[in-house]
Amino acid sequence: MATRKIVGIETEYGIVVRGADDSNPIAASSTLINAYIAATTPPRAGRTAPVGWDFEDESPGNDARGDASSLGSLAPEVETHLVNTVLTNGARYYVDHAHPELSTPECGDALDVVRYDRAAELILRRSMAAASSSLPPGQEIVVYKNNSDGKGNSYGCHENYLMDRLVPFGRVVTHITPHFVTRQIFGGAGKVGSEVPGIGRDEVPFQITQRADFFEEEVGLETTLKRPIVNTRDEPHADAQKYRRLHVIVGDANMAQLATFLKVGTTSIVLAMIEDDWLEREIRFAAPVQALRHVSYDLGLRRPLPLADGTTTTALEVQWHLLERARAYAAARGLDVVGEEVGKQVLVRWEEVLTDLEADPMRLADRLDWPAKLSLIERYRERDGLDWDHPRLAALDLQYHDLRVERSLASRLGLEQLVDDASATAAIEEPPEDTRAYFRGTCLRRWRDSVVAANWDSMVFDVGQDPLRRIPMMEPSRGTRAHVGRLLERCETPAELVEQLGSSDR
Amino acid sequence: MAEREQIKKPAPSRDEAEVAEAPAKSESGEKIKAELDDLLDEIDEVLETNAEEFVKSYIQKGGE
């Protein structure tokens, strides 16, 4: 049986300090996040720091294929000294490398991911406003939700999916690769030009994704260089006997909510089908990395992609095939594993988008990022007679992702919204109710002064007597409102909670 | 669209959908275009004043 798809998105944002001659992105990111914490949370009784991240169980160097050191891969570093906090909605907000990063709480379906991803944008926007008061006059921190600076430097938007540990990893790689190579036709955020050395604007004036230029391997552990289509980081943040967490690095950060919804929704269903061994046909590209780029460069979506068996296919054909299988899967098994109602919506919107992409991608200019951005740039080019290498087009591209409300071109385009602003605003503070994020977020809201540290799979409480008490949360589908809501209401103090949990089955 | 013939048609419902939606295409396309024209004027006002400098100075460190 497929594991219920509990999903989260982690986004690294581009950051600049306007009005400063020389700025340090790590310092700017710290200023941004600290300003948000200071503006939103009163000082904690008896403590100077906000609730910190607990690094005890971090092991991003573990490889799903076995011993990482023998594979010659570089394990990602764990940076423990930079600002790193947990929010009452269950999210993690921190400085990663030289970027502000926000990981949404664990969500129970694709629509909730959209909601928390939108809440993350609002959190970043509030952070910018809060930071402006702590900067010298004339300076402003500006954050961009994109994945590249146009000069060969990329930063990621990663997805995480809970999976059944027993499914052979080789099967996951075989069947998820064709989806990852082709889902960009609706998930791409669009980019002017290419950052592959030697490819000019004459060859690639515009491409579907921000990220395809940066992928060099089919499978691997790394995330910062030699990026692989399938990442093998094996760090489940849950019971490792039962679960794996598929860490997906091959997506763009989306402004369009439908793009996020479909990226996460289709991937959740495809992974469930893999777990239930529902995908019989193996679609093996002759050269997956090349195919990923060729799909990204092909705005007409007609380019034949060579398969290992000597035939060819197209990105649209692969997606139609997966949708067809998903429909049969839904009819036979139901979609409870991805949330029944949301799963049905995914199937409807998936078909709608493929139909429109096949007829004319520009029909989707009101719903998906790359057609929206391309239409805007084409109209601008036409009006002013600009060549593709004109800096104003690259500026439009960047500003599409500007998160300042008055400057964001994506907001001005009026793209379809799947979650209303009230719901997204509530998600800034309230955790999802149907995953363990509910327990984490609710404890933080009620007993922040007693929470010493938290992470995905545990919380550490100081209940006034030694030692500190650690509450493990190894089951992502427990700690929900249905599960612990009454317990949390019943307890007056964290000491009571710890005692109750210690004597009961969580 | 001459390549249309090469595309396999796995689901019959799609053919109907394509036929039904064909007339809507230009209409919605025109509407989007008109809206975009208004938008371009608006965007000129919020676009970074020195595009070349803005693009040049947007430098990020790699992440992840």
Interface residues (C-beta under 8 A of the other chain):
Chain A: E12 G14 I15 V16 P25 P76 D96 H97 A98 H99 E101 Y144 S148 D149 G150 K151 N153 S154 Y155 G156 H158 T223 T224 L225 R227 I249 R302 T314 L316 E317 W320 H321 L323 E324 E351 T355 D356 E358 A359 D360 M362 R363 A365 D366 S375 L376 R379 Y380 R383 P391 R392 A394 A395 L396 L398 Q399 E406 R407 L409 R412 L413 G414
Chain B: E3 I7 K8 P10 A11 S13 R14 A17 E18 E21 A22 K25 S28 G29 I32 K33 E35 L36 D37 L39 L40 E42 I43 V46 L47 E48 A51 E52 F54 V55 K56 S57 Y58 I59 Q60 K61 G62 G63 E64
